[in-house]
């Protein structure tokens, strides 16, 4: 009985936290960190405010949990750039991973973008350590391919920024894109089309066949 009770409580806790974080994503995207309130998050989650505070204590903790969830998703979905793959395969994987994240988890991308635009107050350590290290390491891989004559001589860091911006555009500017295309939502084949277009465009620009 005790094990079953603990499992049930654990499941309820997990479900409640997921509801809270899902509601918090919408509130932070709509109102920003300053404009969002614990009460509005609780109302959106369909839970009493006391329950939200029981799990997260305050709005800052909720925001940090949302950012952590976002970064975990970003880290898993960013794809990897490995020297042994060669430039063509590495870029195909990288672009596909970033496009997939933009289409399947646009809220995560929007929250990340909003945090950066607002000065990265809650992500400065992440940007200074993990993100800076990741960019420098991958830039070295690109530079090695350039030195070997396997791709055009371009600035590797600018190339990484280019891939980030073009892929995240479909999440961060989703409303604008759908308005221009006169649609209510993306269609199933859109992600594949975008990934294919961007990949081929970038590979041609880098003289990679």
Rosetta blueprint (number, residue, H / E / L):
1 X L
2 X H
3 X H
4 X H
5 X H
6 X H
7 X H
8 X H
9 X H
10 X H
11 X H
12 X H
13 X H
14 X H
15 X H
16 X H
17 X H
18 X H
19 X H
20 X H
21 X H
22 X H
23 X H
24 X H
25 X H
26 X H
27 X H
28 X H
29 X H
30 X H
31 X H
32 X H
33 X H
34 X H
35 X H
36 X L
37 X L
38 X H
39 X H
40 X H
41 X H
42 X H
43 X H
44 X H
45 X H
46 X L
47 X L
48 X L
49 X H
50 X H
51 X H
52 X H
53 X H
54 X H
55 X H
56 X H
57 X L
58 X L
59 X H
60 X H
61 X H
62 X H
63 X H
64 X H
65 X H
66 X H
67 X H
68 X H
69 X H
70 X H
71 X H
72 X H
73 X H
74 X H
75 X H
76 X H
77 X H
78 X L
79 X L
80 X L
81 X L
82 X L
83 X H
84 X H
85 X H
86 X H
87 X H
88 X H
89 X H
90 X H
91 X H
92 X H
93 X H
94 X H
95 X H
96 X H
97 X H
98 X H
99 X H
100 X H
101 X H
102 X H
103 X H
104 X H
105 X L
106 X H
107 X H
108 X H
109 X H
110 X H
111 X H
112 X H
113 X H
114 X H
115 X H
116 X H
117 X H
118 X L
119 X L
120 X L
121 X L
122 X L
123 X L
124 X H
125 X H
126 X H
127 X H
128 X H
129 X H
130 X H
131 X H
132 X H
133 X H
134 X H
135 X H
136 X H
137 X H
138 X H
139 X H
140 X H
141 X H
142 X H
143 X H
144 X H
145 X H
146 X H
147 X H
148 X L
149 X L
150 X L
151 X L
152 X L
153 X L
154 X L
155 X L
156 X H
157 X H
158 X H
159 X H
160 X H
161 X H
162 X H
163 X H
164 X H
165 X H
166 X H
167 X H
168 X H
169 X H
170 X H
171 X H
172 X H
173 X L
174 X H
175 X H
176 X H
177 X H
178 X H
179 X H
180 X H
181 X L
182 X L
183 X L
184 X L
185 X L
186 X L
187 X L
188 X L
189 X L
190 X H
191 X H
192 X H
193 X H
194 X H
195 X H
196 X H
197 X H
198 X H
199 X H
200 X H
201 X H
202 X H
203 X H
204 X H
205 X H
206 X L
207 X L
208 X L
209 X L
